[in-house]
């Protein structure tokens, strides 16, 4: 009897161990998308300035590219977020206590925009794995296409151009602050202290001055300045990458001679894949698009308002012209890059309309109906669709504001901003 019990237990244990060994699957690790590889340079720069706190961005493994709350990158991003919120609070207090000047309102809006940008970058990092995975599936489905754009080189050039222009604009702003600080009495004795007093008047008007505090504020200010420019750069890069995928389809259709029913079926399936990816990307970054458009429109209006003020000094004039020009160029670039997706998604219609009647089939008809009734485009939080027509609407809105300024601007200048340009000087 004991022998029978022993044999039964041994067989059960052996069966359990065997089952455990056979059930354990060998995990497969998917590769990251080409989009992620092309954006590595941009993501590294973003993390240097406390944005996009992703883990494993240099890895080719999709599973290792993750967002983690408990990591140094996320901690760095949250510290920068607290600094931006602190600057917003101090500027808002200054706006309420100094007569609600229009210039102080612009500063409040600026730090509101940078704070929201940092928050949205955390959201983008959390969703990056999902977008990366879907983009990788699309790239696998379209790997047979002959035309393949070199996005890595283009992304690096675009990033360097935008950031160098932003650096030049920021250096001109510092030069302007140095010029303003010369109006203070003690600038020769304490030049650095006077500069920080002018640069962060909203802080040192309420708290005692300290050099460690001033350098920390300057560090946070540099980070949020990068964040202010990064949201436009990120939109341009993401939209251009998707537009190039639609361009792949258009080039493939143009370079193929025989267009049968099976060919148009494959094209329609690939077009559906890109359309679904565009909807995913819109959910991923539509709030960032809304923030970018609202931010750029507001500061264009601010700069138009500043044109009605007298500008004294060469440095102030050069800064104003360069800053306004950079703002207009950046706004136009974001508009055109985002509208590029819609432009490329409709180019294929020309080839579809050229199909002879005897070769026109069901797949071509379905594709024409889909393109005509379901436009592919990036939106601003579903409130507006970014197309080339939006450029004319934005221009019209700016011209309307300019006409309003011509009528009401002098009244605001006379009653509201008499003391707004006086520098705050530390003793």
Secondary structure, DSSP 8 states (H G I E B T S, - for coil): -HHHHHHHHHHHHHHHHHHHHHH-------B--HHHHHTHHHHHHHHHTT---EE-TT-SBGGG-EE-SSSHHHHHHHHHHHHHHHHHHHHHHHHHHTT--HHHHHHHHHHHHHHHHHHHHHHHHHHHHHHHHHHHHHHHHTTT-S----HHHHHHHHHHHHHHHHHHHHHHHHHHHHHHHTTSTTTTT-HHHHHHHHHTHHHHTTS---HHHHHHHHHHHHHHHHHHHHHHHHHHHHHHHHHHHHHHHHHHHHH-S---HHHHHHHHHHHHHHHHHHHHHHHHHHHHHHHHHHHHHHHHHHHHHHTTS---SHHHHHHHHHHHHHHHHHHHHHHHHHHHHHHHHHHHHHHHHTS-GGG--HHHHHHHHHHHHS----BSTTS-B-SHHHHHHHHHHHHHHHHHHHHHHHHHHHHT-SSTT------
